[in-house]
Amino acid sequence: MKHIGSVCFVCCFVALPLLSFGQSKIAVDLYKEGVRLGNEGKVEEALVKFQKAVALEPKVFLFQLKLAYAYEMLKRYPEAQAAYENAIALNASSKEAWRGLGDVLRRAGFFSRAEDAYKKAIKTSPKYKEAWLGLAYLYGDMEALDKAEEAFLKVLSIDPKDADVAFKLANVYWRSKRLDDAITYYKKALSLKPDFHDARFGLGLTLKEKGDIEGARKELKAACEAGLKQACKRLFEL
């Protein structure tokens, strides 16, 4: 597999305090309505409200940021990129806008520009987990596994209890043929989340690669019994 994983993007449609003055009451009401619709999962309807708010008041940072979120959720990436860039022009210290721009550029394959955007988010907030995650995924896409390892380790230093990150780091080690390290982090993921069946499956495959057939059979059997079909298939191949 080429990709380590993808960012689990969740747009926070939170009605934060507006950061500029003079915008019309109509634009503010449209923005608040967009927030409400976004929280209800009605992203296309929210987008229309944010578009109208931005049309009335294009120089309000939060209007542009929420517009970018909505475009990204709808996978309208060129428009999301433009909105993120507009937001950054209004507030160059926004870690959320730089991280969002990085995500959109990464998905578009503009890896160098995405790396720069993530690093600017991190410069603004050195312990910004989401930016470090984006950077880790980017390096995975680039097959720069040493850098992906460093970024995932940084995420774990920020949030040591993130089982999903431990799993993704294990996948990096598996791809790098560092099987002992892969086993360590698959086990870490399972210690944090015992019902993490994909991690158990990964552990089983890695034990098989190490020649520990009995250990592999145990883990694959457990994953199979939990309903992971690919584990069942591999189990019968042992």
C-alpha positions as a Markdown table, in Angstrom:
| # | Residue | x | y | z |
|---|---|---|---|---|
| 1 | Met | 0.0 | 0.0 | 0.0 |
| 2 | Lys | 1.3 | 3.4 | -0.9 |
| 3 | His | -0.5 | 5.4 | 1.7 |
| 4 | Ile | 0.1 | 5.0 | 5.5 |
| 5 | Gly | -3.4 | 6.4 | 6.1 |
| 6 | Ser | -5.4 | 9.5 | 5.7 |
| 7 | Val | -6.2 | 12.2 | 8.0 |
| 8 | Cys | -9.5 | 11.8 | 9.6 |
| 9 | Phe | -10.7 | 15.2 | 8.8 |
| 10 | Val | -13.5 | 16.6 | 11.1 |
| 11 | Cys | -14.6 | 20.1 | 10.5 |
| 12 | Cys | -15.4 | 21.9 | 13.8 |
| 13 | Phe | -18.3 | 24.2 | 13.0 |
| 14 | Val | -18.0 | 26.2 | 16.2 |
| 15 | Ala | -19.2 | 29.7 | 16.4 |
| 16 | Leu | -16.1 | 31.3 | 17.7 |
| 17 | Pro | -15.9 | 35.0 | 18.6 |
| 18 | Leu | -15.6 | 37.1 | 15.4 |
| 19 | Leu | -12.2 | 38.6 | 15.0 |
| 20 | Ser | -13.0 | 41.8 | 13.1 |
| 21 | Phe | -15.6 | 44.6 | 13.4 |
| 22 | Gly | -17.9 | 46.3 | 11.0 |
| 23 | Gln | -19.4 | 43.2 | 9.3 |
| 24 | Ser | -23.1 | 43.4 | 8.7 |
| 25 | Lys | -25.6 | 41.7 | 10.9 |
| 26 | Ile | -26.9 | 39.8 | 7.9 |
| 27 | Ala | -23.4 | 38.3 | 7.3 |
| 28 | Val | -23.0 | 37.3 | 10.9 |
| 29 | Asp | -26.5 | 35.7 | 10.9 |
| 30 | Leu | -25.5 | 33.7 | 7.8 |
| 31 | Tyr | -22.3 | 32.6 | 9.4 |
| 32 | Lys | -24.1 | 31.4 | 12.5 |
| 33 | Glu | -26.7 | 29.6 | 10.4 |
| 34 | Gly | -23.8 | 27.9 | 8.5 |
| 35 | Val | -22.3 | 26.8 | 11.8 |
| 36 | Arg | -25.6 | 25.3 | 12.9 |
| 37 | Leu | -26.1 | 23.5 | 9.6 |
| 38 | Gly | -22.5 | 22.2 | 9.7 |
| 39 | Asn | -23.0 | 20.8 | 13.2 |
| 40 | Glu | -26.1 | 19.0 | 11.9 |
| 41 | Gly | -24.1 | 17.4 | 9.1 |
| 42 | Lys | -25.8 | 19.5 | 6.4 |
| 43 | Val | -22.5 | 20.6 | 4.8 |
| 44 | Glu | -23.8 | 21.6 | 1.4 |
| 45 | Glu | -26.4 | 23.8 | 3.0 |
| 46 | Ala | -23.8 | 25.2 | 5.4 |
| 47 | Leu | -21.5 | 26.0 | 2.4 |
| 48 | Val | -24.2 | 28.2 | 0.8 |
| 49 | Lys | -24.5 | 30.2 | 4.0 |
| 50 | Phe | -20.7 | 30.6 | 4.3 |
| 51 | Gln | -20.5 | 31.6 | 0.6 |
| 52 | Lys | -23.1 | 34.3 | 1.2 |
| 53 | Ala | -21.4 | 35.6 | 4.4 |
| 54 | Val | -18.1 | 35.8 | 2.5 |
| 55 | Ala | -19.7 | 37.6 | -0.4 |
| 56 | Leu | -21.0 | 40.3 | 2.0 |
| 57 | Glu | -17.9 | 40.5 | 4.2 |
| 58 | Pro | -14.8 | 38.9 | 2.4 |
| 59 | Lys | -12.3 | 40.2 | 4.9 |
| 60 | Val | -13.6 | 38.3 | 8.0 |
| 61 | Phe | -11.1 | 35.6 | 8.8 |
| 62 | Leu | -13.6 | 33.1 | 10.4 |
| 63 | Phe | -16.0 | 33.4 | 7.4 |
| 64 | Gln | -13.1 | 32.4 | 5.1 |
| 65 | Leu | -11.9 | 29.6 | 7.4 |
| 66 | Lys | -15.3 | 27.9 | 7.7 |
| 67 | Leu | -15.9 | 28.3 | 4.0 |
| 68 | Ala | -12.6 | 26.4 | 3.4 |
| 69 | Tyr | -13.7 | 23.7 | 5.9 |
| 70 | Ala | -16.9 | 23.2 | 4.0 |
| 71 | Tyr | -15.3 | 23.0 | 0.6 |
| 72 | Glu | -12.8 | 20.5 | 2.0 |
| 73 | Met | -15.5 | 18.3 | 3.5 |
| 74 | Leu | -17.2 | 18.3 | 0.1 |
| 75 | Lys | -13.9 | 17.4 | -1.6 |
| 76 | Arg | -13.9 | 20.6 | -3.6 |
| 77 | Tyr | -10.2 | 21.0 | -3.1 |
| 78 | Pro | -9.3 | 23.8 | -5.5 |
| 79 | Glu | -11.9 | 26.0 | -3.9 |
| 80 | Ala | -10.9 | 24.9 | -0.4 |
| 81 | Gln | -7.3 | 25.9 | -1.2 |
| 82 | Ala | -8.4 | 29.3 | -2.4 |
| 83 | Ala | -10.4 | 29.9 | 0.8 |
| 84 | Tyr | -7.6 | 28.7 | 3.0 |
| 85 | Glu | -5.2 | 31.1 | 1.3 |
| 86 | Asn | -7.7 | 33.9 | 1.7 |
| 87 | Ala | -7.9 | 33.1 | 5.4 |
| 88 | Ile | -4.2 | 33.1 | 5.8 |
| 89 | Ala | -4.0 | 36.4 | 4.1 |
| 90 | Leu | -6.3 | 37.7 | 6.8 |
| 91 | Asn | -4.5 | 35.9 | 9.7 |
| 92 | Ala | -1.1 | 34.5 | 8.9 |
| 93 | Ser | -0.7 | 33.1 | 12.4 |
| 94 | Ser | -3.7 | 30.7 | 12.2 |
| 95 | Lys | -2.4 | 27.2 | 12.7 |
| 96 | Glu | -5.8 | 25.8 | 11.6 |
| 97 | Ala | -5.6 | 27.6 | 8.2 |
| 98 | Trp | -2.0 | 26.5 | 7.5 |
| 99 | Arg | -2.8 | 22.9 | 8.5 |
| 100 | Gly | -5.9 | 22.9 | 6.3 |
| 101 | Leu | -4.0 | 24.3 | 3.4 |
| 102 | Gly | -1.4 | 21.6 | 3.9 |
| 103 | Asp | -4.1 | 18.9 | 3.8 |
| 104 | Val | -5.6 | 20.2 | 0.6 |
| 105 | Leu | -2.2 | 20.6 | -1.1 |
| 106 | Arg | -1.2 | 17.1 | 0.0 |
| 107 | Arg | -4.3 | 15.6 | -1.5 |
| 108 | Ala | -3.6 | 17.5 | -4.7 |
| 109 | Gly | -0.1 | 16.1 | -4.9 |
| 110 | Phe | 1.7 | 19.4 | -4.3 |
| 111 | Phe | 4.0 | 17.8 | -1.7 |
| 112 | Ser | 6.6 | 20.5 | -1.4 |
| 113 | Arg | 4.0 | 23.2 | -0.8 |
| 114 | Ala | 2.1 | 21.0 | 1.6 |
| 115 | Glu | 5.2 | 20.4 | 3.6 |
| 116 | Asp | 5.8 | 24.1 | 3.8 |
| 117 | Ala | 2.2 | 24.7 | 5.0 |
| 118 | Tyr | 2.4 | 22.1 | 7.7 |
| 119 | Lys | 5.7 | 23.5 | 8.9 |
| 120 | Lys | 4.3 | 26.9 | 9.2 |
| 121 | Ala | 1.4 | 25.6 | 11.2 |
| 122 | Ile | 3.9 | 23.9 | 13.5 |
| 123 | Lys | 6.0 | 27.0 | 13.8 |
| 124 | Thr | 2.9 | 28.8 | 15.0 |
| 125 | Ser | 2.1 | 26.1 | 17.5 |
| 126 | Pro | 5.0 | 23.5 | 18.0 |
| 127 | Lys | 2.7 | 21.0 | 19.7 |
| 128 | Tyr | -0.1 | 21.1 | 17.2 |
| 129 | Lys | -0.9 | 17.5 | 16.8 |
| 130 | Glu | -3.0 | 17.7 | 13.7 |
| 131 | Ala | -0.2 | 19.4 | 11.7 |
| 132 | Trp | 2.4 | 16.8 | 12.8 |
| 133 | Leu | -0.1 | 14.1 | 11.7 |
| 134 | Gly | -0.5 | 15.8 | 8.3 |
| 135 | Leu | 3.3 | 16.0 | 8.0 |
| 136 | Ala | 3.6 | 12.3 | 8.8 |
| 137 | Tyr | 1.0 | 11.3 | 6.2 |
| 138 | Leu | 2.7 | 13.5 | 3.7 |
| 139 | Tyr | 6.0 | 11.8 | 4.2 |
| 140 | Gly | 4.3 | 8.4 | 3.9 |
| 141 | Asp | 2.9 | 9.5 | 0.6 |
| 142 | Met | 6.4 | 10.6 | -0.4 |
| 143 | Glu | 7.9 | 7.2 | 0.7 |
| 144 | Ala | 10.1 | 9.2 | 3.0 |
| 145 | Leu | 9.7 | 6.7 | 5.8 |
| 146 | Asp | 12.4 | 8.0 | 8.1 |
| 147 | Lys | 10.8 | 11.4 | 8.2 |
| 148 | Ala | 7.3 | 9.7 | 8.6 |
| 149 | Glu | 8.7 | 7.8 | 11.6 |
| 150 | Glu | 10.0 | 11.1 | 13.2 |
| 151 | Ala | 6.7 | 12.8 | 12.7 |
| 152 | Phe | 4.6 | 10.0 | 14.1 |
| 153 | Leu | 7.0 | 9.7 | 17.1 |
| 154 | Lys | 6.5 | 13.5 | 17.7 |
| 155 | Val | 2.7 | 12.9 | 17.6 |
| 156 | Leu | 3.1 | 10.2 | 20.2 |
| 157 | Ser | 5.2 | 12.5 | 22.4 |
| 158 | Ile | 2.3 | 15.0 | 22.3 |
| 159 | Asp | -0.4 | 12.3 | 22.8 |
| 160 | Pro | 1.0 | 9.1 | 24.1 |
| 161 | Lys | -2.4 | 7.4 | 24.3 |
| 162 | Asp | -3.3 | 7.6 | 20.6 |
| 163 | Ala | -3.7 | 4.0 | 19.6 |
| 164 | Asp | -4.2 | 4.9 | 15.9 |
| 165 | Val | -0.9 | 6.7 | 15.7 |
| 166 | Ala | 0.9 | 3.8 | 17.3 |
| 167 | Phe | -0.7 | 1.6 | 14.7 |
| 168 | Lys | 0.4 | 3.8 | 11.8 |
| 169 | Leu | 3.9 | 4.0 | 13.2 |
| 170 | Ala | 4.0 | 0.2 | 13.3 |
| 171 | Asn | 2.9 | 0.2 | 9.6 |
| 172 | Val | 5.8 | 2.5 | 8.8 |
| 173 | Tyr | 8.2 | 0.1 | 10.5 |
| 174 | Trp | 6.6 | -2.8 | 8.7 |
| 175 | Arg | 7.1 | -1.1 | 5.4 |
| 176 | Ser | 10.8 | -0.4 | 6.4 |
| 177 | Lys | 11.3 | -4.1 | 7.3 |
| 178 | Arg | 12.0 | -3.1 | 10.9 |
| 179 | Leu | 10.0 | -6.0 | 12.2 |
| 180 | Asp | 10.9 | -5.8 | 15.8 |
| 181 | Asp | 9.9 | -2.1 | 16.0 |
| 182 | Ala | 6.7 | -2.9 | 14.2 |
| 183 | Ile | 5.9 | -5.6 | 16.7 |
| 184 | Thr | 6.6 | -3.2 | 19.6 |
| 185 | Tyr | 4.1 | -0.6 | 18.2 |
| 186 | Tyr | 1.4 | -3.0 | 17.2 |
| 187 | Lys | 1.5 | -4.2 | 20.7 |
| 188 | Lys | 1.5 | -0.7 | 22.0 |
| 189 | Ala | -1.6 | 0.0 | 19.9 |
| 190 | Leu | -3.3 | -3.1 | 21.3 |
| 191 | Ser | -2.4 | -2.1 | 24.9 |
| 192 | Leu | -4.1 | 1.2 | 24.3 |
| 193 | Lys | -7.1 | -0.3 | 22.5 |
| 194 | Pro | -7.5 | -4.0 | 23.1 |
| 195 | Asp | -10.2 | -4.4 | 20.4 |
| 196 | Phe | -8.0 | -2.8 | 17.7 |
| 197 | His | -8.4 | -5.7 | 15.3 |
| 198 | Asp | -6.4 | -4.1 | 12.4 |
| 199 | Ala | -3.5 | -3.8 | 14.8 |
| 200 | Arg | -3.9 | -7.4 | 15.8 |
| 201 | Phe | -3.9 | -8.4 | 12.2 |
| 202 | Gly | -0.7 | -6.4 | 11.6 |
| 203 | Leu | 0.9 | -8.0 | 14.5 |
| 204 | Gly | 0.0 | -11.5 | 13.2 |
| 205 | Leu | 1.5 | -10.7 | 9.8 |
| 206 | Thr | 4.6 | -9.4 | 11.3 |
| 207 | Leu | 5.1 | -12.4 | 13.6 |
| 208 | Lys | 4.6 | -14.6 | 10.5 |
| 209 | Glu | 7.4 | -12.6 | 8.7 |
| 210 | Lys | 9.6 | -13.2 | 11.8 |
| 211 | Gly | 9.0 | -16.9 | 11.6 |
| 212 | Asp | 6.8 | -17.1 | 14.7 |
| 213 | Ile | 4.0 | -19.2 | 13.2 |
| 214 | Glu | 2.3 | -20.1 | 16.4 |
| 215 | Gly | 2.3 | -16.4 | 17.6 |
| 216 | Ala | 1.0 | -15.4 | 14.2 |
| 217 | Arg | -1.7 | -18.0 | 14.3 |
| 218 | Lys | -2.9 | -16.8 | 17.7 |
| 219 | Glu | -3.2 | -13.2 | 16.6 |
| 220 | Leu | -4.7 | -13.9 | 13.3 |
| 221 | Lys | -7.3 | -16.3 | 14.8 |
| 222 | Ala | -8.3 | -13.6 | 17.3 |
| 223 | Ala | -8.7 | -11.0 | 14.5 |
| 224 | Cys | -10.6 | -13.5 | 12.4 |
| 225 | Glu | -13.0 | -14.3 | 15.3 |
| 226 | Ala | -13.5 | -10.6 | 15.7 |
| 227 | Gly | -14.8 | -10.4 | 12.1 |
| 228 | Leu | -11.8 | -9.3 | 10.1 |
| 229 | Lys | -12.2 | -11.3 | 6.9 |
| 230 | Gln | -8.6 | -10.7 | 5.7 |
| 231 | Ala | -7.3 | -12.2 | 8.9 |
| 232 | Cys | -9.4 | -15.3 | 8.3 |
| 233 | Lys | -7.9 | -15.6 | 4.8 |
| 234 | Arg | -4.3 | -15.3 | 6.1 |
| 235 | Leu | -5.0 | -17.7 | 8.9 |
| 236 | Phe | -5.9 | -20.5 | 6.5 |
| 237 | Glu | -2.7 | -19.8 | 4.5 |
| 238 | Leu | -0.5 | -20.6 | 7.5 |
